[in-house]
Amino acid sequence: MARTAGELSAAGAVDVVPLLPGERAELIDLLASLDDPDWDRLTECPAWNVKGVALHVLGDDLSLLARQRDAMVPSVLTEPSLPTWDGAPVGPLDRFNERWVLAATFLSPTLIVELLRLTGEWTHAWYATVDPNTTGEVVLLVGPDPAPYWMIAGREYLERWVHHLQIRRALKLDAGPLGGHPYAPMAAAVVARVLPRFFSALSAPADATAAVRIGDKSWTLARRDVNAWALLDGDADDCTVVLRIDAAAVPALLSRGLSRPEAEQLLVIDGDADLGSMLRSRLVDLLGR
């Protein structure tokens, strides 16, 4: 039965909390199986090997516990007051991340695995306890205002999923369990919640609608005013344009594992070519290419 955008419901919150223990268990099993040379394999993150990315994930865990659970001043705010060094990144967040990875390099692989197991338990307990509708910190991907905790947890889940896949690719492994249900569809659902913010500045007719099909999941974006799109659950049949990607390409695309030309080629446009090209370009920007 055909459905118009006006008949679709607004996309609601996503609940990533049940997936956090499983994703972390997969990462711990993978890291615990590595030989010493594997930890030194270079990743897509320019300055980090596998060990560096694992340390970054650990640092993210400790940072979110300190600032969210324990209400410490976020490190990104204190970073500009600290001494810098030759070759340091310009942005305070990038500099904080690099400072942490450099300082923690002395940790052994065994310690990294043990600590990731602990911080995985602690972060899961925190996100399982906090009211998902309570506002916490800002998630810049979705807007300048404090975000509800379901979105904050969603951002952390997506970050972990991306870095986990980067480690797998460095080890010449396929996406494994992260490429299937429930992990990849949840990553797609989190990305979908970011799209209204990223598409807001695009020029489009007031009544424009765009279907985004990521694997077997579909959402519709409806133009509400000159600066806003609404995200709706499902696929409207009267959309101005459809942007779709095959399920097999979802892990690599959403985890920044493709070059920009590769990503653009896999994101297929049906309908209004001009609007579709703008939406596709913006989506590739969001995905870091």
C-alpha positions, 0 to 999 in steps of 0.5 A: 500500500502506497504511503506519503511522507505525511502518513509516516511517523517521526523517527524516535529514540534509538536504544544502543545500550543492549548492544554495548556489551556484545560489541565490546566482547567482540573487540576484546576477543579480537584484541586478545587474539593478536600477536605482537606484530598485529598491534603495530599494524597501521590503520586508516587513522593517520598517526595510529597503529592498531594499538593506538586505535585501541588506546583511543577507544580506552581514552574515550571510555575514561573521558566519558565516565569522568565528564558524564558520570562523574561531572568533571570538567571536559578535558577538551575545555582544559586542553588549551591551557596545557603545553603543546609540542611540535607537530601537535594537532591544532584542534583541542579535541584532536590534541587531547586524543593524541596526547592521551594515546602518546602518554598511554603507549607504555601500556601492554596489550594485556593491560589494554585488553583488561582495561577495555573489559573494565571500562566496557562494564562501567560505561554500559552500567552508566548508560543503562542507569541514566535516564535516556531522555535526560539531557547531558552534553552537546552532540555537535553532529545533531545540534548546538544544544545539550542532547538526550542521553539516548543520543549521547550513547548512540554517538559513543556506540557509533564511534566504537563501531567505526574504530572496531571496523578500522582495526579489523581492516588493518588486520585484513579481516572482513566486517565479521559480526559488526557487518550484520544484525544487530550492529550494522543496522544500529549504526545506520539508525544512529547515522540517520538521526544526524542527517537532518542537521547535516542536510539543513543548509541545503537548498531544496523546495519547501515540499521536498522529500528524500528517502534514505535507504541504508541496507534494509533500513529506510527513513524519509527526510521531509523539508519543513522550512528553509532551515530544517528537515524532519526525519520520519520512519519508513519509506514514502512512495512519493519522494522527490529523490531516493538515496540508497546503498546496498547492505553489503557496502554499509559497514565500509561506508559508514565506518569511513572505509571507502574513498570519496569516489568509491562512496559516491559510486555506491550511493545510488540516486533515483529521482531528482538528480540535482537534489540527490547529488547535493544530498549524496555529497553532504552524506559523504562529508558526514562520513569523513571523506 
